[in-house]
Amino acid sequence: MAPRTSLEQLDIVYRKLPIDEIDRALDQHQRFVRGQRGGARASLKFADLSNADLSKRMLTNADFTGSRLSGANLSQSFLAGACFFGADMRKANLTRANLVKADLRGAALRGANLMRANLIEADLRDGYLMYSQNGEIVSTSPEESRTDVGDATATRADLTRAKLSNAFIVQTDLRDSNLTGAIFVRADLSRSDLTGCNLTGADLTGANLEGVKLEGAVLTRAILHCTNMTSASLLGALLDNVDLSTSNLTGASLVRRLENIEGVVGEMVRAHREWMLTNGRSGKRGDLTGIDLTGIDLSHLNLSAAVFKQATLKGAKLTGTVLAMADLAMADLRYADLQGADLRGACFERATLSEARLVNVLAGPIELRSGQAWPTNFAFARMVQVNAAGADLTAAKLSDAELTQANLSQAQLRGAILTDATLTGADLRDADLREADTRGAKDLKLSGPDEDDRARMATGGQNA
């Protein structure tokens, strides 16, 4: 048998298809998908489709085994169940593509754009193409045939239950992606950015997470057996029901638990008050970044512009607290009580506020000395079952926020940014959504006799 070599060295003749033949094959495939006469499944094995425009096409179950798709535009195409086994998809544009249950084993996706792509249950494990060369059966080497997603951009992609065992995902941007139940056994994710990712129930056994950013990520019930997490940043990550006993955490950054926490917080509050009263000339701005403050009582304090970034404030008492312009990005505020708090202009980006109490909070914009109105930022926040009844969320940034079963009854949401937010089961009774931007919002349901009128108002006159 000939020695194993890379696919590029093999004597493979790629089919260079003319545009009219490609269009004919894709049109026949569309008829095939619809069950119409004259339809035929597109078989584009080992075809050279480099830089081809295949965007917005119906390509469900099409066969692209071993094809060259480098630089191709597949954005917004329906590719569910399609076969890309061993395909060269380097620098391909797969933005918002539907790749549910697609076969991507051994595919080269280095530098590809997978932003907001749907990869639910996709198979991205390694795979080896076998090919005949001079009468001999040869294959690509294991090193060359690992699914390579290195240097790719996959922000906000949906990889729920995707199979990525042994995949090579080095330095990939996966921020805010849904990786629930994904299988990363022995995968190499070193130096990748998983900020804000949902890794609930993911299997990372034996995976290499060296230098990975997992800030604000959800790792609830994730399997981290013998996982290499050296120098990883886990600040603000949710680690409920996670066993880290066999993981290598050398140099990893985690939320800190301080002794004499009441004394530390008391001194912070005193210094912060002086800092505010003297306009920063003395005292010190309050900064409890990455500190565990579970259950703390900070009710009715003035903590304007204080920093609680990546802190754990689970079950904290913050009723009536002034947090205007405060930084609570990636903070854990589950079950916290913020009733009546002043949150104007504060940053809650990627924070977790599930089941928190935000009744009657002030979270509209704050006017700066320059005259600029600075909105409150809840972008990418997890607000499942949050109680924000009667809250003032005027012009608030809620893009990509998870508001499943949230109570937003009688809330002021005028001019709010709700693009791509999830509102499944949310209570919006008597909420003011005039001029709100709800483009891409999932499961937005408006109640009341003037539902159609309210839907139009919520999208600036466009159809909801």
ABEGO torsion letter per residue (X at the ends): XBBBBBAAABBBBBBBBBAAAAAAAAAAAAAAAAGBBGBBBBBABGBBABGBBABGBBABGBBABGBBABGBBABGBBABGBBABGBBABGBBABGBBABGBBABGBBABGBBABGBBABGBBABBBBBBBBBGGBBBBBBAAAABBBABGBBABGBBABGBBABGBBABGBBABGBBABGBBABGBBABGBBABGBBABGBBABGBBABGBBABGBBABGBBABGBBABGBBABGBBABGBBAAABBABGBBBBBBBBGAAAAAAAAAAAAAAAAAAGGABEBBBBABGBBABGBBABGBBABGBBABGBBABGBBABGBBABGBBABGBBABGBBABGBBABGBBABGBBABGBBABGBBABBBBBAAGBBBBBBABGBBABGBBABGBBABGBBABGBBABGBBABGBBABGBBABGBBABGBBABGBBABGBBABGBBGBBBBEAAAAAAAAAAAGGBBX
